[in-house]
Amino acid sequence: MHPRNIYLHKAPDFQELAETYPELKRHLVHSTTNPGTAAIDFRNDESQRCLTKALLHRDFGLKLEVPSNRLCPPVPNRLNYVLWIQDIVQNTHLIESLCLSNFEKENAGIDPWNRKENLDQVRGVDIGTGASVIYPLLICSLEPTWTMYASEIDDLSLSYARNNVESNQLQGRINLVNSSGSFGDSDAGKPILWPLFLHEDVLFDFTMCNPPFYSSTEEVSKSAQGKAFEPNAVCTGADTEMITPGGETEFVSCMIKESIQIQTRCKWFTSMLGKLSSVEEVVRLLKELRVENYAITEFVQGQTRRWAVGWSFMDIRLPDSISRIPSPNPTIQRCLPQHNTIQQPVLLHMIKSTSKEDSQSITERLGKMIKEVLGAVDKAVFREVRGGKSVIKIVTSGEEQESQWQSYFVVRMKEDTWSRNARRRRKRQQQQQQLQTPEHLKGADRMTVDDDDFTQDSVITGEDGRSANGIGCTIHLGMKARERGPAEEQSKEEILIEFHWRWGREEDRGLFQSFCSHVSRKLFTTG
């Protein structure tokens, strides 16, 4: 589950839940072996719908009605997807604040993690919202200022979705779009991403979709027969919710091809996938179409495992904690995007420290060392943000834990000025300038790189080592608890430096990696 999922550490207590939603009481199955506990029969569609309604009522203040012949969404699983979308949107807005604006001049001293006004105009699209309109409802509950466009091809589902929106008084924030005639309908004519084509003057932050899994009723039957055990929950989905020509792979592939027409008018396109083989096919298509900026995550609830793929035509890069699955199996490992996060553990001897020096003083000293190294990088613009929110996530025993720090650094650059080749190139240029410069101008102060040179529209072309639009990254100092060894009386903390690539084109990846190597090498050879 997502680390912020409220059901991660505590599964619903059905008796306790029934006290807040009395309608659930008649669906409780009391234990004969463990008095005082109860469960519900997940194979009973009415009980399952009542549980969903109870959870939404208690935990999100939402009302819901779903017909018996349409899918009833499990709340914890749907919440996982919404929380991942939150991560994507928040990080995207952070990157826009750090790397694309004149943040240093306009907002000095303000940590963009805490600038909530950045997220006031977020707009999302839910493709195939269903009768429950579950994703827009959850998003509007968690994010009071976001707005959603929700499309649906089925008349009955659209009718229930409209009633659910109205009963929660969200007509002003959830816009329902009738997409009958789009892919998967018998009279296909509209694109899957119909809301984005319909509203050509609107900029969107994300799309989300839970596409039909299967390509035919035969595949549905075959899938059920292939399961070793009976399903834990009943499935009440209609054909329009479960079946589409070519299955989910073809559906998402069509979305990818349509998104090429939309480009950056939507920052991130995403979709859930129910089969690992579909993830492989979708990633293969992204690479064929040279869409290198993508992300993959997985959602696990009980015995059910789902995946989600996101892709973008922007140069914004998401950290590994959002774009990659930790500890993947070999199949999913081959599908994952390249690392945007580089982690450097710091051992005491590397910075000439002793075990008597506390972690706080070590990180402060290390921060000063980083500042000195960055200050010596020619043509790089950087600033320190103090009191920053942690974004380092350490995975220990399958659980994510956040590290904390006191500050982080924002760095922007347009070319390699630190490598041996760069120094040779610069020396040749200086020699040529010396030959061409009049005697009375020699020795004048060199030109510095102004912060305005790093606006989004600036373009540099020319010699090797230069980036077309520049790159942006952040450098963080983090602490994580190190597991206690058998001879240790207490656990110790490990210091980490994390480099996050935040902005840049795929061809600039080598520039980011080279910069990280340079900073690490300078820190630990001069420390």
Stockholm file with secondary structure:
# STOCKHOLM 1.0

chainA/1-527         MHPRNIYLHKAPDFQELAETYPELKRHLVHSTTNPGTAAIDFRNDESQRCLTKALLHRDFGLKLEVPSNRLCPPVPNRLNYVLWIQDIVQNTHLIESLCLSNFEKENAGIDPWNRKENLDQVRGVDIGTGASVIYPLLICSLEPTWTMYASEIDDLSLSYARNNVESNQLQGRINLVNSSGSFGDSDAGKPILWPLFLHEDVLFDFTMCNPPFYSSTEEVSKSAQGKAFEPNAVCTGADTEMITPGGETEFVSCMIKESIQIQTRCKWFTSMLGKLSSVEEVVRLLKELRVENYAITEFVQGQTRRWAVGWSFMDIRLPDSISRIPSPNPTIQRCLPQHNTIQQPVLLHMIKSTSKEDSQSITERLGKMIKEVLGAVDKAVFREVRGGKSVIKIVTSGEEQESQWQSYFVVRMKEDTWSRNARRRRKRQQQQQQLQTPEHLKGADRMTVDDDDFTQDSVITGEDGRSANGIGCTIHLGMKARERGPAEEQSKEEILIEFHWRWGREEDRGLFQSFCSHVSRKLFTTG
#=GR chainA/1-527 SS CCTTCTTSSCCCCHHHHHHHSGGGGGGEEECSSSTTCEEECTTCHHHHHHHHHHHHHHHHCCCCCCCTTSCCCCHHHHHHHHHHHHHHHHHHHHHIIIIISCHHHHSTTCCGGGCGGGGTTCEEEEESCTTTTHHHHHHHHHCTTCEEEEEECCHHHHHHHHHHHHHTTCTTTEEEEECTTBTTSTTCCBCTTHHHHHCTTCCEEEEEECCCCBSSHHHHHHHHHTCSSCCSSCCCCCHHHHBCTTHHHHHHHHHHHHHHHHGGGEEEEEEEESCHHHHHHHHHHHHHTTCCCEEEEEEEETTEEEEEEEECSSSBCCCHHHHSCSSCCHHHHHHSCCCSEEEEEECGGGGTCCTTSCHHHHHHHHHHHHHHHHHTSTTEEEEEEETCCCCCEEEETTEEEECBCSEEEEEEEEECCSSHHHHHHHHHHHHHHHHHSCGGGTTCCCCCCCGGGGSTTCCCCCSTTEEEEEEEEEEEEEEEEECCCTTCSSCEEEEEEEEEEEECCGGGHHHHHHHHHHHHHHHHHHC
#=GC SS_cons         CCTTCTTSSCCCCHHHHHHHSGGGGGGEEECSSSTTCEEECTTCHHHHHHHHHHHHHHHHCCCCCCCTTSCCCCHHHHHHHHHHHHHHHHHHHHHIIIIISCHHHHSTTCCGGGCGGGGTTCEEEEESCTTTTHHHHHHHHHCTTCEEEEEECCHHHHHHHHHHHHHTTCTTTEEEEECTTBTTSTTCCBCTTHHHHHCTTCCEEEEEECCCCBSSHHHHHHHHHTCSSCCSSCCCCCHHHHBCTTHHHHHHHHHHHHHHHHGGGEEEEEEEESCHHHHHHHHHHHHHTTCCCEEEEEEEETTEEEEEEEECSSSBCCCHHHHSCSSCCHHHHHHSCCCSEEEEEECGGGGTCCTTSCHHHHHHHHHHHHHHHHHTSTTEEEEEEETCCCCCEEEETTEEEECBCSEEEEEEEEECCSSHHHHHHHHHHHHHHHHHSCGGGTTCCCCCCCGGGGSTTCCCCCSTTEEEEEEEEEEEEEEEEECCCTTCSSCEEEEEEEEEEEECCGGGHHHHHHHHHHHHHHHHHHC
//
